[in-house]
Amino acid sequence: MSNVTESVDVQVPLRTVYNQWTQFESFPQFMDGVDEIRQLDETHTHWVTSIGGVKREFDATITEQHADERVAWTTESGAKHAGVITFHRLNDTETRVTAQMDIDPDGLAETVADKTGVIARKVKGDMARFKEFIEARGRETGEWRGDVDAGS
């Protein structure tokens, strides 16, 4: 299992940054290799990815979510990974977003990508593209302010 941690400082207020992150269906606009995400209900998503010519589908469950603080998830099918995104107010107009992920590579290609740092670079690129996406917009495309307690 591999651990990846990446942070990015975004020149947008905390509430706006968090609200945008809750719009999972917008992720293909800034996440490389993510073709589609469908929000099935408040805590379940279905992902379709195409990475390195390999198309995969998997389901993920939001295991904890607190407005303006964190969103945690784990996969329920497909390659195993879990993580948490945390949001930190730096000042009225700047927010730090930190992704911490545990990834269990599935197959030879993913194992090689993990060992050579490709997965870590992909996460770094996705975070940079999120920064560009939300800063260019200056506002969120929607919001979900609900609460999901760990273990519920």
C-alpha positions in Angstrom: 0.0 0.0 0.0 1.2 3.5 -0.9 0.6 6.8 0.9 0.4 10.1 -1.0 0.0 13.5 0.6 -0.3 16.6 -1.5 -1.4 20.2 -0.6 -2.3 23.2 -2.7 -3.0 26.8 -1.6 -6.0 28.2 -3.4 -6.8 31.9 -3.7 -10.5 31.4 -2.9 -12.4 31.5 0.4 -12.7 28.3 2.4 -16.5 28.0 2.0 -16.3 28.3 -1.8 -13.4 25.8 -2.1 -15.2 23.2 0.1 -18.5 23.7 -1.7 -16.9 23.0 -5.0 -15.1 19.9 -3.7 -18.6 18.4 -2.8 -19.5 18.6 -6.5 -18.1 15.2 -7.4 -19.6 15.2 -10.9 -17.3 18.1 -11.8 -14.1 16.2 -11.0 -13.6 15.1 -14.7 -13.0 18.8 -15.5 -9.8 18.8 -13.4 -8.9 15.2 -12.6 -6.8 13.5 -15.3 -8.1 10.1 -16.3 -11.5 10.6 -14.7 -14.2 10.2 -17.3 -17.3 10.4 -15.2 -18.5 10.4 -11.6 -22.2 9.9 -10.8 -23.4 10.8 -7.3 -25.8 7.9 -6.5 -26.9 9.3 -3.1 -25.4 11.4 -0.3 -22.7 8.9 0.5 -22.2 6.8 -2.7 -20.5 7.6 -6.0 -19.8 5.6 -9.1 -16.5 6.4 -11.0 -15.4 5.7 -14.6 -11.7 6.2 -15.3 -9.4 5.7 -18.3 -5.8 5.7 -17.3 -3.0 4.3 -19.4 -5.5 2.9 -21.9 -7.2 0.9 -19.1 -10.9 1.7 -18.5 -12.1 0.9 -15.0 -15.4 1.4 -13.0 -15.7 1.4 -9.3 -17.9 2.5 -6.4 -16.8 4.7 -3.5 -18.4 5.5 -0.2 -18.0 8.8 1.6 -17.1 7.7 5.1 -16.9 11.1 6.8 -17.8 14.6 5.7 -18.0 17.8 7.7 -18.6 21.2 6.0 -15.6 23.3 5.5 -13.3 20.7 7.2 -13.0 17.3 5.5 -14.3 14.7 3.1 -13.1 11.1 3.5 -13.9 8.1 1.3 -13.0 4.5 0.6 -13.6 2.4 -2.5 -16.2 -0.4 -2.3 -15.2 -2.2 -5.6 -12.3 -2.2 -8.0 -8.8 -1.1 -7.0 -8.6 -0.3 -3.3 -7.9 3.2 -2.2 -9.1 5.5 0.6 -8.3 9.0 1.6 -9.3 12.3 3.1 -9.3 15.8 1.7 -9.0 18.5 4.4 -9.6 22.2 4.1 -7.7 24.9 6.1 -8.6 28.6 6.2 -5.4 30.5 5.7 -7.1 33.9 5.7 -10.4 35.4 4.3 -9.4 34.7 0.7 -7.0 31.8 0.8 -7.5 28.1 1.6 -5.1 25.2 1.9 -6.5 21.9 0.4 -4.6 18.7 1.5 -5.2 15.3 0.0 -4.0 12.2 1.9 -4.5 8.9 0.1 -3.7 5.3 0.8 -3.6 3.4 -2.5 -3.2 -0.3 -3.1 -2.0 -0.7 -6.7 -4.0 -3.2 -8.7 -1.9 -5.2 -11.2 1.6 -4.7 -12.7 1.0 -1.4 -14.4 -0.3 0.3 -11.3 2.4 -1.2 -9.1 5.1 0.1 -11.5 3.3 3.5 -11.6 3.3 3.6 -7.8 7.0 2.6 -7.4 8.1 5.1 -10.0 6.2 8.0 -8.5 3.6 8.3 -11.3 0.7 8.1 -8.9 2.1 10.8 -6.6 2.7 13.1 -9.6 -0.9 12.4 -10.9 -2.3 13.5 -7.5 -0.1 16.6 -7.5 -1.3 17.4 -11.0 -5.0 16.9 -10.1 -4.6 19.3 -7.1 -2.9 21.9 -9.3 -5.7 21.6 -11.9 -8.4 21.9 -9.1 -6.6 25.2 -8.0 -6.8 26.5 -11.6 -10.4 25.4 -12.0 -11.8 27.1 -8.8 -9.6 30.2 -9.1 -10.7 30.7 -12.7 -14.3 30.4 -11.7 -14.1 32.3 -8.4 -17.3 30.6 -7.3 -18.6 27.1 -6.8 -20.8 25.2 -9.3 -23.0 24.0 -6.4 -22.7 22.9 -2.8 -23.6 20.2 -0.4 -23.4 21.2 3.3 -24.6 17.9 4.8 -22.7 16.0 7.5 -21.6 12.4 7.5 -20.2 11.0 10.7 -17.4 8.5 10.7 -18.8 5.0 11.2 -22.4 5.9 10.3 
